[in-house]
Structure formats: C-alpha cells, structure tokens
Amino acid sequence: MFFYDLYLRINITGHRSIDKKDFEEVSKHLEVEIERLISLGVTSFCAGGALGFDTLSAGKIIDFKNRFPQIKLVLVLPCKTQTNGWSEVNKNEYNFILERADEVIYTSEKYYTGCMHTRNRKMVELSAYCIAYLHTNAGGTFYTVQYAKSEVLRLLMCRKICRLSGYSVLQFSIF
C-alpha cells in the first residue's frame, strides 16, 4: 500500500452500545462526517464488524456507495467465527454488510483471547484517520483511540461529553 492510499483511508471504531435516545443524533452526525470526508477525497472506510457503532457505520457507508461509487468499505474482522453466539437478526445484518464489503481482512481464522485487540491495531495501522464513538474510558474502543493517538492519527471523534437532565450532549471534535 502506498502512503497516498493510506492517506485516503479512515478507520471507524465505537462502542457496541448506543443509547436509544442518542441513536438518531449519533447516526446523523456520523452521516454528516462521512459525507464531509468523501468530499475531501477519502475513498476507503475500515470497520471492525462488531455490533453497535461498527454496524451503524458500515450501513451508512453502504448507503453512500450508491451516490459515491468510488468509496470502498473494508471490513477488518477479528476472526471468521466472530458471530458465534449472536442472535439471528444480528447475524443477518452482519452477513448483509459482509456481502457488500469491497474487501474483507481477517486477522485470525478462529477466535482467541486478544483477537479483537489485534483487529483494532490492524485497523489503525491501515488508516490515516480514525472516527470514534467513545463514551467511556475503558474497553476496546478506548484502547483503539489511545493506540491511534500514539500512531499520530488524526482523530475525528464523536463523544458523549455530559448528561443534562437525562439528555446526552454529543460533540464532534478533531484532535
């Protein structure tokens, strides 16, 4: 991969849970950010295939491919058995996304302790930028953001910053 190709690639990471009351706002901010990045020349979006923000992001990219056929969805998956234990509904959504991906990279054949961690590092290493939905300073998303910072990636972050009377305030900022 040439540096120029790397420059045009974004990785997307986020928590598996998005509060129902925040979902529409997160979804809209994500849509606006993806469209902005496409307008700046980004052509590849890497997603990890997990439930939650990864799935939401991959679905948005698939939708945008109708208007912007030059963009690519790259799935960087931890293992071929990732969906073991998932509900049929979630497996169907995963397969829908998998069938529409332009490229699929598996970091392992089978699940092992640490395979998600390996997948997260691979996504960062394949990208020049990172979009993150982070609402807690723990877990895989937090680790991925810290690793991206250490690799001097530019972070485009959607983060829940506070709660006011039960309403979440979301902020996009660039680091």
Residue pairs with C-beta under 8 A, 6 or more apart in sequence:
1 126
5 44
6 126
6 127
6 128
7 128
8 41
8 42
8 43
8 44
8 128
9 42
9 43
9 44
9 45
9 46
9 74
9 126
9 127
9 128
9 129
10 37
10 42
10 44
10 45
10 46
10 127
10 128
10 129
10 130
10 131
10 156
11 45
11 46
11 47
11 76
11 123
11 124
11 126
11 127
11 129
11 130
11 131
11 148
12 45
12 46
12 47
12 48
12 53
12 54
12 57
12 58
12 130
12 131
12 132
13 48
13 53
13 54
13 120
13 123
13 130
13 131
13 132
13 133
13 140
13 141
13 144
13 145
14 52
14 53
14 54
14 56
14 57
14 132
14 133
14 134
14 141
14 158
15 52
15 53
15 133
15 134
15 135
15 136
15 139
15 141
16 50
16 51
16 52
16 53
16 54
17 52
18 26
18 52
18 53
18 56
18 133
19 168
21 166
21 167
21 168
22 160
22 168
22 170
25 168
25 170
26 53
26 56
26 133
26 158
26 170
27 56
27 60
29 158
29 170
29 172
30 56
30 57
30 60
30 131
30 133
30 158
31 60
33 131
33 156
33 158
33 172
34 45
34 57
34 60
34 61
34 64
34 131
35 64
37 129
37 156
38 64
38 68
38 71
42 71
42 129
43 70
43 71
43 72
44 71
44 72
44 74
45 57
45 61
45 71
45 72
45 73
45 74
46 74
46 75
46 76
46 123
46 126
46 127
47 54
47 57
47 58
47 61
47 73
47 74
47 75
47 76
47 97
47 123
48 54
48 75
48 76
48 77
48 78
48 116
48 119
48 120
48 123
49 55
49 58
49 75
49 76
49 77
49 78
49 82
49 94
49 97
49 98
50 82
50 116
51 86
51 90
53 133
53 141
55 93
55 94
55 97
57 131
58 73
58 75
58 97
58 101
59 93
59 97
61 71
61 73
62 73
62 97
62 100
64 71
65 71
65 73
65 100
72 102
72 103
73 97
73 100
73 101
73 102
73 103
74 101
74 102
74 103
74 104
74 105
74 126
75 97
75 98
75 101
75 103
75 104
75 105
76 105
76 107
76 119
76 122
76 123
76 126
77 104
77 105
77 106
77 107
77 119
78 106
78 107
78 108
78 111
78 115
78 116
78 118
78 119
79 106
79 107
79 108
79 109
79 110
79 111
79 112
79 115
80 106
80 109
80 110
81 110
81 111
82 94
82 111
83 90
83 91
83 94
84 111
86 94
98 104
105 122
105 126
107 115
107 118
107 119
107 122
108 115
108 118
116 140
117 140
117 143
120 140
120 143
120 144
120 147
121 144
121 147
123 144
124 130
124 144
124 147
124 148
124 151
124 153
125 151
127 153
128 153
128 154
129 153
129 154
129 155
129 156
130 144
130 145
130 148
130 153
130 154
130 155
130 156
130 157
131 156
131 157
131 158
132 141
132 144
132 145
132 148
132 155
132 156
132 157
132 158
132 159
133 141
133 157
133 158
133 159
134 141
134 142
134 145
134 157
134 158
134 159
135 159
135 160
136 142
145 155
145 157
148 155
149 155
149 175
154 174
154 175
155 174
155 175
156 172
156 174
157 172
157 173
157 174
157 175
158 170
158 171
158 172
159 170
159 171
159 173
160 168
160 169
160 170
161 169
161 170
161 171
162 168
162 169
163 169
